[in-house]
Amino acid sequence: GGTNVITRAVPAVSGGTLYLPVECCRVLALNATTGAPIWNKDVGNDDGIRLASPVVSGRMVYQCADGDLYALWASNGNRKWRDPGLCDANYTPALANGVLYTSDFEASQLEAVNPSTGAADWTAAAQGSDETGPIVANGVVYYPLNAGTIAAFDVTTGALLWTSPDLGVIHNGTAGLALVNGLLYVGDTDGLY
C-alpha cells in the first residue's frame, strides 16, 4: 500500500529514510525501501508547505513552512527550534559549511542562519523572487531577485558582491538556479539562461 499525500516539493533521502513535505502543513518520514511511516509531524498552519523541500543534515531536518524555518530531529520529527519569518513556503534553504542560507520574500531579506540555534549570523536586504531560494558555491550565495537579476553575496559577511544585468527572467516564476563548471544557470518560463 502507498501513502496518499499531496506534495509539489522534492523529498529528501538520508540514511534509508525519505522525508516528504506535504502541502497541508506536515513533514512525513518514511522508510525509503518499504514506504512504512516512521513519523508524521505538523509544521506551519495557513500556507503550509508549497514548493519548499526539506534539507537533511546529520541528525536534523530543516523545513520552511508558513514563512517560518523549522529544525526537526530526524529520528522522531520533534521540533528543536522554530524561527518565525525566516523563509517562505516556496523556498528550500541552502546548507553549506555548517550554515543555513534562507530568504523571506515578504521581509525582502536573505539570511545566514546558525543551524544549531536558528539565530541569524547576518541579514542582507534583498527583494527575492517569490518562487526560489538561494544556492551556495565557492564562498558565494547566489539569489534571484524580483527585479529580474541575480545577486551574489559573500557567505561570511552578507556583503553584496555583484548584481547581474536585468536578465528579463524571474518575473514569470523562476525554476531555480544551478552552478556548474563556473557557469550560473537560471531557468524561467521563457527558457534557460
PAZAPA-4460 file (N, C-alpha, C; in steps of 0.05 Angstrom, whole numbers, plus 32768, in hexadecimal, padded with zeros to 4 digits):
% residues 193
    n_x    n_y    n_z   ca_x   ca_y   ca_z    c_x    c_y    c_z   seq   type   mol
   8010   7FE8   8000   8000   8000   8000   8011   8019   8000     1      G     A
   8008   802E   7FF3   8016   8047   7FF1   800B   805B   8005     2      G     A
   8019   8071   8007   8010   8087   8018   8005   809C   8005     3      T     A
   7FEC   80A4   8008   7FDF   80B8   7FF7   7FE3   80D3   8004     4      N     A
   7FF3   80E4   7FF7   7FF9   80FF   8000   7FFA   8112   7FE9     5      V     A
   7FF7   812C   7FEE   7FFA   8140   7FD9   8013   814F   7FDF     6      I     A
   8025   814F   7FCC   803E   815E   7FCF   8047   8168   7FB4     7      T     A
   8053   817F   7FB4   8060   818A   7F9C   807E   818D   7FA0     8      R     A
   8087   8187   7FB8   80A3   818A   7FBF   80B2   8170   7FBA     9      A     A
   80CC   8172   7FB7   80DD   815B   7FB3   80E4   814F   7FCE    10      V     A
   80E0   8136   7FD2   80E7   812A   7FEC   8105   8127   7FEF    11      P     A
   810E   8123   8007   812B   811E   800D   812E   8102   8017    12      A     A
   8144   80F5   8011   814A   80DA   801B   8165   80DB   8029    13      V     A
   8165   80CF   8041   817E   80CD   8050   817D   80B5   8063    14      S     A
   8192   80A5   8063   8193   808F   8076   817C   807B   8074    15      G     A
   8172   8077   805C   815C   8064   8059   8140   806F   805F    16      G     A
   813F   8089   8065   8125   8096   806B   811F   80AB   8056    17      T     A
   8106   80AB   804D   80FC   80BF   803A   80EC   80D4   804A    18      L     A
   80F4   80ED   8047   80E6   8103   8055   80D5   8112   8040    19      Y     A
   80BB   8112   8044   80A8   811C   8030   8097   8132   803C    20      L     A
   809A   814B   8030   8088   8161   8039   806D   815E   802C    21      P     A
   8058   8163   803B   803D   8161   8031   8030   817C   8033    22      V     A
   8021   8184   801F   8016   819F   801D   8005   81A7   8034    23      E     A
   7FF8   8195   8041   7FE7   819C   8058   7FF7   819D   8072    24      C     A
   800F   81A7   8071   801E   81AE   8089   802A   8197   8098    25      C     A
   8034   8183   808A   8040   816C   8098   805A   8164   808A    26      R     A
   806B   8158   809A   8083   814A   808F   8080   812D   8097    27      V     A
   8083   811B   8084   8081   80FF   8089   809D   80F3   8086    28      L     A
   80A3   80E0   8097   80BC   80D0   8095   80B3   80B3   808F    29      A     A
   80BC   80A9   8078   80B4   808E   8070   80CD   807D   806B    30      L     A
   80CB   8063   8070   80E0   8051   8069   80E3   8052   804A    31      N     A
   80FB   8059   8041   8100   805D   8024   80FC   8044   8014    32      A     A
   80FF   802D   8020   80FC   8013   8012   80E0   8009   8011    33      T     A
   80D2   800A   8028   80B8   7FFF   802B   80A1   8013   8029    34      T     A
   80A7   802C   802F   8092   8041   8030   8084   8041   804B    35      G     A
   808C   8030   805E   807F   8030   8078   8084   804A   8087    36      A     A
   806F   8055   8094   8072   806E   80A2   8084   806B   80BB    37      P     A
   8095   807F   80BF   80A6   8080   80D6   809C   8095   80E9    38      I     A
   8097   80AD   80DF   808A   80C2   80EE   807C   80D6   80DC    39      W     A
   806A   80E6   80E7   8059   80F9   80D9   8055   8111   80EB    40      N     A
   8060   8128   80E3   805F   813F   80F5   8053   8157   80E7    41      K     A
   8042   8167   80F5   8037   817F   80EB   804B   8196   80ED    42      D     A
   804D   81A6   80D7   805D   81BE   80D7   804C   81D3   80C9    43      V     A
   804C   81EC   80D2   803D   8201   80C5   8020   81FE   80C9    44      G     A
   8010   8210   80BC   7FF3   820E   80BE   7FE5   8219   80A5    45      N     A
   7FE6   8233   80A0   7FD6   823E   808A   7FE0   8236   806F    46      D     A
   7FF7   823F   8067   8002   823A   804C   800F   821E   804B    47      D     A
   8016   8213   8061   8023   81F9   8062   803D   81F8   8052    48      G     A
   8040   81E3   8043   8058   81DE   8033   804F   81DD   8016    49      I     A
   805A   81EE   8005   8053   81EC   7FE9   8069   81DF   7FD9    50      R     A
   807F   81ED   7FD3   8094   81E2   7FC3   80AD   81DD   7FD4    51      L     A
   80AE   81E4   7FED   80C6   81E1   7FFD   80CC   81C4   8003    52      A     A
   80E4   81BC   7FFC   80ED   81A1   8001   80FC   81A0   801C    53      S     A
   80FD   8189   8029   810C   8188   8042   812A   8186   803C    54      P     A
   813A   818F   804F   8157   818D   804D   815F   817B   8065    55      V     A
   816D   8165   8060   8175   8153   8075   8193   8154   8079    56      V     A
   819B   8157   8092   81B8   8158   8098   81BC   814A   80B3    57      S     A
   81CB   8134   80B3   81D0   8126   80CC   81B6   811E   80D9    58      G     A
   81B2   8127   80F1   819B   8120   8101   8183   8133   80FE    59      R     A
   8185   8146   80EC   8170   815B   80E9   8163   815C   80CE    60      M     A
   814A   8164   80CE   813B   816A   80B5   8132   8187   80B8    61      V     A
   8138   8197   80A3   8130   81B3   80A3   811A   81B7   808E    62      Y     A
   8104   81C4   8095   80ED   81C7   8083   80E2   81E3   8086    63      Q     A
   80DD   81F0   806F   80CF   820A   806E   80B1   8204   806C    64      C     A
   80A1   8212   807C   8084   820F   807C   8078   8228   8087    65      A     A
   8065   8234   807A   8057   824B   8083   8069   8263   808A    66      D     A
   807F   8265   807C   8091   827B   8082   80A5   8276   8099    67      G     A
   80A2   825F   80A6   80B3   8258   80BC   80C6   8242   80B4    68      D     A
   80DE   8242   80C1   80F1   822D   80BC   80F1   821A   80D4    69      L     A
   80ED   8201   80CF   80EB   81EC   80E4   8104   81DB   80E4    70      Y     A
   810E   81D4   80FB   8123   81C0   80FE   8116   81A9   810D    71      A     A
   8115   8192   8100   8109   817A   810C   811E   8164   810F    72      L     A
   811C   8155   8125   812E   813E   8129   8127   8129   8114    73      W     A
   813A   8120   8105   8136   810C   80F0   812B   80F1   80FB    74      A     A
   8132   80EB   8114   812A   80D1   811F   810D   80CF   8126    75      S     A
   8101   80E6   812F   80E5   80E4   8139   80D3   80FB   812F    76      N     A
   80DF   810F   8122   80CF   8126   8118   80C9   813B   812C    77      G     A
   80D1   8138   8145   80CC   814C   8159   80DB   8165   8152    78      N     A
   80D0   817C   8159   80DB   8196   8152   80F2   819D   8165    79      R     A
   8109   81A4   815A   811F   81AF   816A   811C   81CD   816D    80      K     A
   8116   81DA   8156   8110   81F7   8157   80FF   81FF   813F    81      W     A
   80F3   8216   8142   80E3   8222   812D   80EA   8240   812D    82      R     A
   80F1   824A   8116   80F7   8267   8114   80E3   8274   8101    83      D     A
   80D2   8285   810C   80BD   8291   80FB   80C9   82A6   80E8    84      P     A
   80BD   82A6   80D0   80C4   82BB   80BC   80DE   82B6   80AD    85      G     A
   80E9   829E   80AE   8103   829A   80A1   8100   828F   8085    86      L     A
   80EA   8283   807E   80E9   8279   8062   80CC   8276   8059    87      C     A
   80C9   8274   803F   80AF   8273   8032   80A8   8255   802E    88      D     A
   808F   824F   802B   8085   8234   8027   808E   8229   800B    89      A     A
   8099   823A   7FFA   80A3   8232   7FE0   80C1   822D   7FE0    90      N     A
   80CF   8235   7FF4   80EC   8235   7FF4   80F8   821D   8002    91      Y     A
   810D   8212   7FF6   811D   81FD   8002   8136   820B   800C    92      T     A
   813C   8209   8026   8155   8215   802F   816E   8207   8023    93      P     A
   8184   8215   8021   819D   820A   8018   81AE   8205   8031    94      A     A
   81BC   81EE   8032   81CE   81E8   8048   81EA   81E4   803D    95      L     A
   81FD   81F4   8048   8219   81F1   803F   822B   81F9   8055    96      A     A
   823F   81E8   805A   8254   81ED   806E   8248   81F3   808A    97      N     A
   8233   81E5   8091   8228   81E8   80AC   8217   8201   80B0    98      G     A
   820D   820D   809A   81FC   8225   809C   81E4   8221   8089    99      V     A
   81CD   8228   8093   81B4   8228   8082   81B1   8243   8076   100      L     A
   81AA   8244   805C   81A5   825D   804E   8188   825C   8046   101      Y     A
   8179   8270   804E   815C   8270   8048   8153   828C   8042   102      T     A
   813B   828E   8038   8131   82A9   8030   8113   82AA   8036   103      S     A
   810B   82C3   8039   80EE   82C8   803E   80E5   82DD   802A   104      D     A
   80D4   82D5   8018   80CA   82E7   8003   80BB   82FF   8010   105      F     A
   80AA   82FA   8024   809B   830F   8030   80AC   8324   803E   106      E     A
   80C2   831B   804B   80D3   832D   805A   80E9   8339   8049   107      A     A
   80EC   832F   8030   8100   8339   801E   811C   8336   8029   108      S     A
   8122   831E   8033   813D   831B   803F   8148   82FE   803A   109      Q     A
   8162   82FD   803A   8171   82E4   8038   8180   82E1   8052   110      L     A
   8180   82C8   805E   818D   82C4   8077   819F   82AC   8078   111      E     A
   81B4   82AF   8087   81C6   8298   808E   81BE   8290   80AA   112      A     A
   81B7   8277   80AE   81AB   826E   80C7   81BC   8258   80D4   113      V     A
   81C1   8259   80EE   81CF   8244   80FC   81BB   822C   80FE   114      N     A
   81C2   8215   80F3   81AF   81FF   80F3   81AB   81F2   810E   115      P     A
   81BC   81F8   8122   81B9   81ED   813D   81A5   81FD   814D   116      S     A
   81A4   8217   8148   8193   8228   8159   817D   8237   814A   117      T     A
   817F   823A   8130   816C   8249   8120   8172   8267   8121   118      G     A
   8187   8270   812E   818E   828C   812F   819B   8295   8115   119      A     A
   8196   82AD   810D   81A1   82B8   80F4   81BE   82C1   80F9   120      A     A
   81D0   82B8   80E8   81EC   82C1   80E9   81EE   82DC   80DB   121      D     A
   81E0   82DF   80C5   81DE   82F9   80B7   81C4   82FA   80A7   122      W     A
   81BB   8312   80A1   81A3   8317   8091   81AA   832C   807B   123      T     A
   81A2   8327   8063   81A6   833A   804D   818B   8341   8040   124      A     A
   8188   835A   803A   816F   8363   802C   8170   8358   8010   125      A     A
   815A   834A   8008   8159   833F   7FED   813C   8337   7FE7   126      A     A
   812F   8345   7FD4   8114   833E   7FCB   8116   8327   7FB8   127      Q     A
   8112   830F   7FC1   8115   82F7   7FB1   80FD   82F1   7FA0   128      G     A
   8101   82DD   7F8F   80EC   82D2   7F7F   80D9   82C3   7F93   129      S     A
   80C0   82C0   7F8C   80AD   82B2   7F9E   80AC   8295   7F98   130      D     A
   80BF   828A   7F88   80BE   826E   7F80   80D6   825E   7F88   131      E     A
   80ED   826A   7F8E   8105   825A   7F93   8117   8267   7FA8   132      T     A
   8125   8257   7FB6   8138   8261   7FCA   8155   8262   7FC0   133      G     A
   8167   8266   7FD2   8183   826A   7FCA   8191   824F   7FC6   134      P     A
   81A8   8250   7FB8   81BB   823A   7FB6   81D6   8244   7FBF   135      I     A
   81E8   8232   7FC7   8202   823A   7FD1   8218   822A   7FC2   136      V     A
   822D   8237   7FBA   8244   822A   7FAE   825C   823C   7FAF   137      A     A
   8273   8231   7FB5   828D   823F   7FB4   828D   8259   7FC5   138      N     A
   8281   8258   7FDC   8281   8270   7FEE   826E   8286   7FE6   139      G     A
   825B   827F   7FD5   8247   8293   7FCB   822B   8288   7FCE   140      V     A
   8219   829A   7FD7   81FC   8293   7FD7   81F0   82A1   7FBF   141      V     A
   81E4   8291   7FAD   81D7   829C   7F95   81B9   829C   7F9A   142      Y     A
   81AC   82B3   7F94   8190   82B6   7F9B   8182   82C5   7F84   143      Y     A
   816C   82B9   7F79   815D   82C7   7F64   814C   82DD   7F70   144      P     A
   814E   82F5   7F65   813E   830C   7F6F   8126   8310   7F5E   145      L     A
   8112   831C   7F6A   80F8   8321   7F5D   80FB   8335   7F46   146      N     A
   8111   8344   7F46   8115   8358   7F31   811E   834B   7F16   147      A     A
   8122   8331   7F16   812A   8323   7EFD   8148   8320   7EFC   148      G     A
   8156   8322   7F13   8173   8320   7F14   817A   830A   7F27   149      T     A
   8194   8303   7F27   819F   82F0   7F3A   81B3   8300   7F4B   150      I     A
   81B2   82FC   7F65   81C5   830A   7F77   81D8   82F5   7F83   151      A     A
   81F1   82FE   7F88   8205   82ED   7F95   820D   82FA   7FAF   152      A     A
   820C   82EA   7FC5   8213   82F4   7FDF   822A   82E4   7FEB   153      F     A
   823B   82F1   7FFB   8251   82E3   8009   8245   82D1   801E   154      D     A
   824D   82B7   8020   8241   82A5   8033   8247   82AC   8050   155      V     A
   825E   82B9   8055   8266   82BF   8070   825A   82D9   807B   156      T     A
   8258   82ED   806A   824F   8307   8074   8233   8310   806A   157      T     A
   822A   8304   8054   8211   830C   8048   8214   8325   8036   158      G     A
   822D   832E   8032   8231   8345   8021   822A   833E   8004   159      A     A
   821D   8351   7FF6   8216   834E   7FDA   822F   8350   7FCA   160      L     A
   8235   833B   7FBA   824D   833A   7FA9   8247   8345   7F8D   161      L     A
   8230   833D   7F82   8228   8347   7F68   820B   8341   7F62   162      W     A
   8200   834F   7F4F   81E5   834A   7F45   81E7   8348   7F27   163      T     A
   81DA   8334   7F1C   81DB   8331   7EFF   81CA   8346   7EF2   164      S     A
   81CE   834A   7ED8   81BC   835B   7EC9   81A0   834F   7ECA   165      P     A
   818B   835F   7EC4   8170   8355   7EC3   816F   8340   7EAD   166      D     A
   816A   8327   7EB5   8168   8311   7EA2   814C   830E   7E96   167      L     A
   8139   831D   7EA1   811E   831A   7E97   8111   8300   7EA1   168      G     A
   811E   82F3   7EB4   8114   82DA   7EBE   8109   82DE   7EDA   169      V     A
   8100   82C9   7EE6   80F6   82C9   7F02   80DA   82D4   7F04   170      I     A
   80D3   82E9   7EF5   80B9   82F5   7EF7   80A3   82E1   7EF3   171      H     A
   80A8   82CC   7EE3   8093   82B9   7EDD   8095   829F   7EED   172      N     A
   80A5   829F   7F01   80A8   8287   7F11   80C1   8277   7F0A   173      G     A
   80D5   827A   7F1A   80EE   826D   7F15   80EE   824F   7F1D   174      T     A
   80F9   823F   7F0C   80FB   8222   7F13   8112   821D   7F27   175      A     A
   8125   822F   7F28   813B   822B   7F3B   8156   8231   7F2F   176      G     A
   816A   8230   7F40   8186   8236   7F38   8196   821C   7F39   177      L     A
   81AB   821B   7F28   81BE   8205   7F29   81D9   8210   7F21   178      A     A
   81EE   8207   7F2F   8209   820F   7F28   8219   81F7   7F20   179      L     A
   8223   81F7   7F07   8232   81E0   7EFC   824A   81EA   7EED   180      V     A
   8262   81E0   7EF4   827B   81E7   7EE7   827E   8205   7EE3   181      N     A
   8279   8214   7EF8   827D   8231   7EF8   8268   8241   7EEA   182      G     A
   8252   8234   7EE1   823D   8243   7ED4   8224   8241   7EE5   183      L     A
   8216   8257   7EE7   81FD   8259   7EF7   81E6   8257   7EE3   184      L     A
   81D4   8244   7EE7   81BD   8240   7ED6   81A4   8248   7EE5   185      Y     A
   8191   8254   7ED7   8177   825B   7EE3   8161   8253   7ED0   186      V     A
   814D   8246   7EDA   8137   823E   7ECA   811F   8251   7ECE   187      G     A
   8110   8255   7EB9   80F9   8267   7EB9   80E5   825B   7EA7   188      D     A
   80CC   8265   7EA8   80B7   825B   7E96   80BE   8262   7E79   189      T     A
   80D1   8274   7E74   80D9   827B   7E59   80F0   826B   7E4F   190      D     A
   80FD   825B   7E61   8114   824B   7E58   8129   8249   7E6D   191      G     A
   8141   8242   7E64   8158   823E   7E75   816D   8253   7E6E   192      L     A
   8178   8260   7E83   818C   8275   7E7E   81A6   826D   7E8C   193      Y     A
***
